[in-house]
Amino acid sequence: MRFLLKVSIPVEAGNAAAKAGKLGTIIQSILTEIKPEAAYFTDDNGRRTGFIFLDMQDASQIPAIAEPWFLALNASVEFHPVMVPDDLAKAGGAIAAAVAKYG
């Protein structure tokens, strides 16, 4: 199942890693391990933030994906299931059923 992983790095931890010349290396190392489909970086609420799309087969993978961010950068993480257009097309019947019952 595809997930959006939102990684928010506290300013202090990000600054310390940047000043040590390690921020890019740490991020690249983690991305190499988790092999995302795509990764985008920006700011969000004043923090360095990554929006990372990846495929997980099992919830037991969450610690292996989250812990490096926690440990290396004191980051907060959020996991959100996401759909691609094909997934949304497959959900059409369920949407129609919900409309019929609750709409």
C-alpha positions in Angstrom: 0.0 0.0 0.0 1.3 3.5 -0.8 1.8 6.0 2.0 2.8 9.6 2.2 5.4 10.0 4.9 5.6 13.5 6.2 8.9 14.2 8.0 9.3 17.4 10.0 12.8 18.3 11.3 12.9 20.7 14.3 14.9 23.9 13.5 17.5 23.2 16.2 18.2 19.7 15.1 18.3 20.7 11.4 20.6 23.6 12.1 23.0 21.4 14.1 23.1 18.8 11.3 23.6 21.5 8.7 26.4 23.2 10.6 28.1 19.9 11.0 27.9 19.3 7.3 25.7 16.2 7.8 22.1 17.2 7.0 22.2 16.2 3.3 24.2 13.0 4.0 21.8 11.9 6.7 18.8 12.5 4.5 20.3 10.8 1.5 21.3 7.8 3.7 17.8 7.3 5.0 16.3 7.7 1.5 18.6 5.1 0.2 17.5 2.7 2.9 13.7 3.3 2.5 13.7 3.5 -1.4 10.8 5.9 -1.8 8.9 6.3 -5.1 9.4 10.1 -4.8 10.6 12.6 -2.2 10.0 16.3 -2.1 11.4 18.8 0.4 10.0 22.2 1.5 9.2 24.2 4.6 6.0 23.6 6.6 5.2 25.5 9.8 8.7 26.9 9.9 10.4 23.5 9.8 12.4 21.6 7.1 9.9 19.1 5.9 9.9 16.1 3.5 7.0 14.6 1.7 8.0 11.1 0.9 5.9 8.6 -1.1 6.6 5.0 -0.5 5.1 1.5 -0.8 4.8 -0.5 2.4 3.7 -4.2 2.4 3.1 -4.4 6.1 2.7 -2.1 9.2 5.7 -3.8 10.8 7.9 -1.8 8.4 6.9 1.5 10.1 9.7 1.4 12.8 12.4 0.7 10.2 11.2 3.7 8.3 10.5 6.1 11.2 13.3 5.4 13.6 16.2 6.7 11.5 14.3 10.1 11.3 13.7 10.1 15.0 17.2 9.1 16.0 19.3 11.1 13.5 17.3 14.3 13.3 14.8 14.3 16.2 12.1 14.5 13.5 8.4 14.0 13.8 6.8 11.7 11.3 3.3 11.1 10.0 2.1 8.2 7.8 -0.9 8.7 5.6 -2.3 6.1 3.2 -2.6 7.5 -0.4 -4.1 6.5 -3.7 -3.0 6.8 -7.3 -5.6 7.4 -10.0 -6.0 3.6 -10.6 -6.7 3.1 -6.9 -9.3 5.8 -6.9 -11.0 4.3 -10.0 -11.2 0.9 -8.1 -12.9 2.7 -5.2 -15.8 4.0 -7.4 -18.2 1.3 -6.3 -17.6 2.0 -2.7 -18.1 5.7 -3.2 -21.4 5.0 -5.1 -22.5 2.7 -2.3 -21.8 5.3 0.3 -23.7 8.0 -1.7 -26.6 5.6 -2.0 -26.7 4.9 1.7 -25.7 8.2 3.2 -26.1 10.8 0.5 
